[in-house]
Amino acid sequence: MNPKETLTEVYGNYVGNQRKTASSQATFDDEDPARKGSVLASFQASSPRDITDAVDAAAEAFLHWRRTPVDERQHLGSRFVQLVRQRQEDLAVIVSRENGKTLREARAEVQSAVTEGTYHVYQASRFVGHTLPAGTQGCTGWVQYHPVGVVGVISPWNFPVNVMCRKTLPALMTGNTVVFKPATFTPWSAIFMAQLFEEAGFPAGVFNCITGLGSSVGNALVDDPRVRAISFTGSTDVGKKIQERVARNLTRTQLELGGKNALVVMHDADLNAAVDAAMTAGFACAGQWCTSTSRILLQKQIHDRFLDMLAARCERMIVGDPLDENITMGPVAGPDQYESICTAIHRAKAEGARLVTGGAATGELGERGYFIRPTVFADVSPEMSIFREEIFGPVLAISPVDSLDQALRLANESRYALSSAIFTRDIDAAHKYIGEIDAGLAHVNIHTGFKLPALPFGGWKESGFGLPENGQTGLEFFVDRKAVYIKSSA
């Protein structure tokens, strides 16, 4: 398939390394958000029956895959990562066309998937149990890890390559098999990746991919008692529903959910660096990432200067066709996302926030696709919805603060607690912020979206549940622990 061509092809599900048509025979179209009404390709509108078939294949494959030596799993995982690297440009074009992020951003996502994927593959060989010395009872004990079985991975549309690798590779390297359900906005990248798993040589049934609506196939995947773990990234509301459903089968969950991430800028900060961070984390990928900056708390001494610098940078951004190398921001992901963001912008105006710049694109650009310009609101008070609710778009809410204590209080007055950042030259202020901020990720003089694969990635409060992704916990989530005691017969 040529990602740069307009497609009319109908793509099947992947079950047991075979292309499968949905039992319903129904399909849905994948739209390019930069071109309203376009059809990139058609994909299977699957039903619960298709999930059952995929879990059947995964359960059968698990019997053999769990006994596959770690070095063999790593060899296949490395081959898959190499294929992702080799096909980076194709994948970037696919992500750009069905997601809307710019080619530069899509390339960065694929490269991030390669970096994280490489780490997860090689980390598996160091992931071993813990042996205890012989005790007073003359026995030796150790902890032995076992794969949990069939794993359901439900991945989001905003990072369809990176998040899929971050979840799937640790599951596979620890001996589990996977049924993968991609977001309906981004099925093309999922099927492309499924082909790479097959090309890498993974045995039939180890990785399976089923496309369709979350309300049908997603629920069926969550409800199947043979699925022993669910790793989900998406909205907090959907995450809560998943948690309620899995309770019936005591299925473990790893939920990476919403955020309302605060950037605090103190009076002594490097303002150029702080504005760069706000632009990167606020408007990259059109603001559609869970760790994006959405609130900026400015100490009053630098409030006006920072706001002027930020507005000027926003005005210079070029919004348009994401395949154009000169574009700095593409469209949002689709009509539902567009309407939700526009509604939030209208509500912010009605509640008294001051629109500094941005809003929905007008004219030919607005008619062509789902484009929203980089948007900044000032004079935002804590009771406003724009301060409290996740918008998941290119919208920044600016609020003045008198002190670090006030900034911490306002930043923590949220049901979300995913990521955070502070810009300051005061090391004591930095340590105070790190110690008191409610967030799973705390950054000092780095934007809120920054992460490393060796460190855990997950939120507190309603931003996450279960063991975090990445690092040691990214593998621990996918194993059961067995305590072993052994004593010689003598």
N, C-alpha and C positions, 0 to 999 in steps of 0.2 A: 504494500500500500504506500502511496506517495502522500505524505501529510499535507503537501502544498496544493494538492488538487481538491476540487470540490467532489465529494463522493456521493454515490448513490448506493453503495454497498450495504448489505445487511449483515451485521456481525453476530455470531452465535455466542452462547455461553461457553466456558471451558470447564469440562467435567471429565476427570480421568484422562487428561491430555487429548480429549476429543471435542470438536465443535458441536454444540448441541443447540437445537431449536427449542424455545420455550414450549412447555406443554400446552399453553394457551394459544400458541401460534401468533400471539400479538407482539407488536414491536412499538418502540417509541423513537422519536427523532432527537438527535443531538444538535442543538442550535449554537451558532457562532454569535456570542453576545455583541460583537461589533457590527453585526449585520442582522437586524431584526427579520425574522421569518425565514432565515436560511436553514438549510439542512446539511449538516456535515456528513452524517451517515445515520443508519437506523440500527437499533440494538434491541435485544430481547426484553420484552415486558414480562418478566418471569412471574411464576406463581409459587405458593408453598410447596407444590409437588416438585418443582425444580430444585428447591433447597434440600428436600428430602433425598433426591438423587445425588446431589453434591455431597451431603453428609454421609450417605452410603459409601461413596467412593473414597472420601477422606478417612472414614472409619476402617475400611478394608486396608487402605494404604498404610495406616498407622501401625498395623500389626508388624509390618516389615520395616518401616521407616524408623520406628523407635529403637530398633536393634542395629541400625546402620551406624558404623563407627563415626565418631565426631570428625575425624579427618576427612572422611568421604563426604559428609555433609558440607564441611568447609570447602572442599574442592568444588562442589556444585555451586555453593553460595558465591565463591570467588568468581566462577565462570559467569554467573548471572550478573554480578556487579561489573565485570569486564564488558559484558554485552550492553549494559546500560550506558557505560562510558562510551562505547563505540557508536551507539545510536543516539548520542546526546542531542544532536541537532534535530533528528526526526522527532524525538520525544518533546523537545522544546517547542517545536512548531505545533505539535498536537495540543500540548498544554495551553499554548498561547491562543490557539483557535477555539478551543472549547471552554476555556476558563476566562480568557480576556486579559491575562497579565502580559506585559510586554515580553518580547523575545529575550531581552537581556535578563529580565526577572525569571523567565522560564528556564533559561540556560543555568542560571544560578541555582534554581531549585533542583535540576537534574544533577548538577555538580555536588550539591549538598547531599542528595540521596546516595551518590557514589561514596562520598566521604563517610557518612554515617554507616552506610551498608558495609564498607570495608571494615570499620571498627567493630560492628556487631558480628561479622563473620569470624574475625580473628579473636575476639573476646571469648568466644564459645570454648576454645581449648583451655582457657584459664579458669573456666567456671566449673569448679569441682567442689565436692563436699569437704567437711572438716573432720579430721581425725583427732580423737582425744587419747592421751596417754593412759596406760593401764592404771586402774584405780585400786583401792584397797580390796575390792572384791575379785581382783585378778582378771578383770575383763577389759577388753578394748572396745571402744565405741566410735562410731563415726556417723556423719550425716550423708546420706546418699540421695541424689536428685533423680527424679523420674519425670518424663514429660507428662503433661496432664491428659493429652489425647487430641481430640478434634478441637480446634480453636476457630472461633468466628471473628473476623476482622471487618469492621465497618468503618470505612475511611471517608474523609470529607472531600469536598470539591475544591477547596482553596489551595491545598498542596497535594494533589492526587498522586504524585510520584514519591515525594519525600516521605510523607506520612505512611504511605503503604510500605515502603522499605523499612522504616523505623519500627513498624509493628510486625511485619511478616517475617523478616529475616531472623530476629531473635526467636520467634516461635518455631521456625523451621530448624534453626541451628540447635535448639534444645530438644529436638526429636518429635515435635508435634506436626500434625498436618493441618492445613488451613482451608477454610471456605471464606472467600473474600467477596464482600459486597461493596462495590464502589458507589459513590454518590451519583444520582441521576444526571447531574450537570456534567460529569466527566467520565462517561463510560469508555470513551475511545482510548484514553491513556491506560485504563485498567486492562482492556483486552490486549493492547500492545504489550504491556508488561507480562501478561499471562503467556503470550507467545515467547517472550524471552525466557521465562522459567522453563518452558518446554524445550526451547533451543539449548538451554544450559544443561539439559539432561536430567532434570528432576523426574523421578519415577511418576507414573500415572497415579493420580489421586492425591499426591502430596500437596499440590496447590490447585485449587479450583476457584473459578470466578463466575459469579451469578449477577447479572444486571437486573434492575427493576426498582420499583418503588419501595421505600423503607416500610411503609404501612403494610405491605404484603410480604415481600421476601425478607425484609429486615426483621419483622416480628417472628416469622417462621424460623429464622436462624437463631434468634434469641430463645425461642420457646423449645427447641429440640433438646431433649434431655441428654443426648449424646454429645452435645457441644459443651465442653467443660470449662471454657473460658471465653469471654467476650472482651475484645479490645475495641473501644469506640472513641472516635473524635467527632465532636459536633456540638450542638447547642445544649445548654444546661437543661432545658425543658425536656428534650428528647432523652438525655442521659438519665434523668429521673424516671422516665417511663421504662427505660431499659432496666434500671435497677429494681423497679417494682416487679417486672415480669420474670427476671432471672431468680428472684427469691423463691419461686415455686420449686426450682430444681437445685437450689443452692449453688448456682453457677457463679464462679468468681468473675469480677469485672475490673477493667482498667478503663476509667472514664476521663478523657481529657476534654474539658468543657469550655464555657465562655469566659470572657474577661472584660474588665473595664480598667485597663492598666494606666497607672499614673506616672507621669514624668514630673519630677520636682526640680526646679531650677532655682538655685540660691543666688544671692546678690554677687557672690565672688566667683561664679562659674565662668568658664570660657564660653561666651555666648555663641560664637561661631560654631563651636563643637556641639553645643546644646541645640541650636537650630538645625544643624545637620542631622542630629539624632531624631528630632521631631519630624523632619521631612522624611527620613528613611522609614522610621517605624510607623509614622502616621499615614503615609501615602503610597509606599511600596505595595504592590499587589492591590492597588486601589483600597488600601486600608482593610483588606479582607483576610486578616490572620489573627489568630487568637491572642498572640502576644503583641499585637500592634499597640502603639500609644493612642489613647483616646481622650485622656484628661491631662492637661498641663497645668501644674500649680506653680505660679511664678511669684517669687518674692517681690514685693511692691517696688523696691528700688530699681529693678530692671524690667518691670512689667511692660511699660510702653515701648522701650527700645527693642525688647525681644519680639513683641507683637508686630512692630513695624518690619523687623527683619524677616519674620516668618511670612507675613503677608506678601512682601516683595518677592520672596522665593516662590510662593504659590502662584503668583501672577506670571512667573516665567516658565512654569511647567506647561508642557505641550500634551494635551489630551487628544487621543485619536486612535487610529488603527494600530493594534499592538504588533502587527507584523512589520510596521514601518520602523526601521532602526533609529529614527530620529525622535520617536515618541517617548515621552517620559511617564505617561500613565495611560492605561487602557480602560476599557469599560468595566463596570461591575458585572458579576457573573451571569445575570439573567433578569427576566422581568420581575420575578418575586423579590429578588434582592433590591432591584431598582426601586420598586414601589415602597418597600420597607424603609429604605434610606430616605427617600423623598418625604415620606410621612414623618420621619424623625426630624427632618430639617424644618418642615412646616410647624411641627409641635414646638420646636425650640424657639422659633420666631414668636409664636403665639404666647409662650410662657415668658417672654421678655428678654431672651438672649439676643445679643447684637451680632448680626451677620457681618463679618469683616470682609470676607471674600468667598467666592465659590457658589455652590448650588448646582442644580441639574443643568446639563448642557442644553442650549437652545439652538435654533436654526437647523442647518443641514446635519450637523453632528448629532444633535438630539433626535432628529428624525431617523437617522441611520442606525443607531445602536443605543445601548443602555449606558450612556456616558454621564458621569457626574464629575464636576470639576473639584479640585482640592478645596475643601470647605473648612473655614475657621469661624468659630463663634467666640466672642468675648463677653464679659460681664455675666458669666455663668455662675449661678448660685447653687449651693448643694441640694436644694429641694427640687431643682429642675430635672426633668426626665433625661435631658441630654447629659447631665452629670452622673446619673444613676444607672441608666439602662444601656446595655450593649447595642451598638448600632451596626457594627461590622461593615464599615464603609469608610470612605475618605473624609471623615468629619472629626475635627479636633475641638474640644471644649476647653476654654482658657478661663482660669480663676485666679485672682490675686490672693496671696497669703502674707501674713505679717512675719511668720517665724517658721522654723522647722517643726516645732511642736504642733502648730496649726496645720501644716502640710501633712504631717503624719496622721493627725486626727481625721482630716478630710479624706486622705487616701484610703484609710482603713474603714471609713464609713461606707462600706459596699458589701453586697452579698458575694461579690467576686474577689478572688485573691490569687491571680495567676502570676503576673509579671509586674515589675516596677523598675524605676531608675531614678537616680539623683545625679545632678551635675553640681559639683562643688570642688573647691580646692582645700577645704577644711577637712582634714582626716578624722577629727573627732565627730564632726557632723556626719561624715560618711558612715562611721561605725555606729553611731546612734541610729541612723536610718536603717542600716542592715539589721540591727538588733530588734527594731520596733515595727518595721513594716510587715503587714500581713500579706505575704506573697510567697509562692513557691520559687520564684526567681527574683533575685535582687541584684541590680546592676549599679555600678558607680562609674560615671563618666562613659557609659556605654548604653546604646539604645535598648529599649525593652524587648526587642525581638531576638537579641543575640543568644546563642546557645552553643554548647559543645557536646558531642556524643558521649563523652565519658562521664558527664554529670547528669543527675536525674532531671527529668523534664515533666513537671506536673504541678497542678495548682492546689490551693487550699479552699476551704469553705465550699461554695457552689461552683468552683472552677475545676474541680477534679475529685476523683475517688479511686481508691486502690493504689497499688504500687505504681510509681511513676514510670514513664517510658525512659529509655536511654540508660546508660551506665549499668551498674550491677543489677539494679532493680528491674531494668528492662528485660533481663533474662530471668530473674527470680519469679516474675509474675507467671511465667509459663511452665513452672515445675512444681511437683509435689515433693515433699521432704520425708524421707524415711530415716528414723533413728535405728541404727544397727548396733547390737551388743553381741560380742563373741567371747567365749571363754573356752579354753582348751579342756578336753575331757579329763585330763590329769588334775 
